[in-house]
Amino acid sequence: MTRNFTNKITKKASIIFFIMLAMIICVSQAFAYQFMADYIEIDHGEKTEGKLFKGENATRFEIKSGKKQNTIQVTRYDKGLIWLIDVNKKTYQESHVPNLSNSFGVSREPIIVANGANFTREYVGEEKIDSYSMRKFIVKTTYNLKGESVNDVYYEWYRTDFPLPVKTSNLDGTVTTEYKNIKFRK
């Protein structure tokens, strides 16, 4: 009788083990990423940090100010949905966005016209950031905001293997955004 009881426990343990293994595999596939990176923004001395995870059909962007996790933005391109989660208040907001683009790339053409805006991007030179050689551009943007013409000028630095500008900065360097510790899925 003891042997039969032990076999039943062993079978149950095996079944539980395989169910847990299947769940781990499913969860890891659901959160598989093409790349991930640390995000750092400095706006006139105020620092905001976060992490970006880019998957095939989704992006997760975790943003924190100080030591607390503040918000998480999850974008599902295949469903046309964006969720903005306020971790501290334990609330979320869902937005439906039809025709949501999953390209996540940035056109590097010299002149782009979109929605009446005019963008020009001029090559400035090469610089080293995080031990990588970066192509530096100056970007000039002109657009209308409530009937007034607005001009923005800023710098962008690109790595050849990353679809976003690794760093952006206004001309005087008081507002910067940077992606660091970029890791690609192998």
Secondary structure, 3 states (H helix, E strand, C coil): CHHHHHHHHHHHHHHHHHHHHHHHHHHHHHCCCCEEEEEEEEECCEEEEEEEEECCCEEEEEEEECCEEEEEEEEECCCCEEEEEECCCCEEEEEECCCCCCCCCCCCCCEEEECCEEEEEEEEEEEEECCEEEEEEEEEEEEEECCEEEEEEEEEEECCCCCCCCEEEECCCCEEEEEEEEEECC
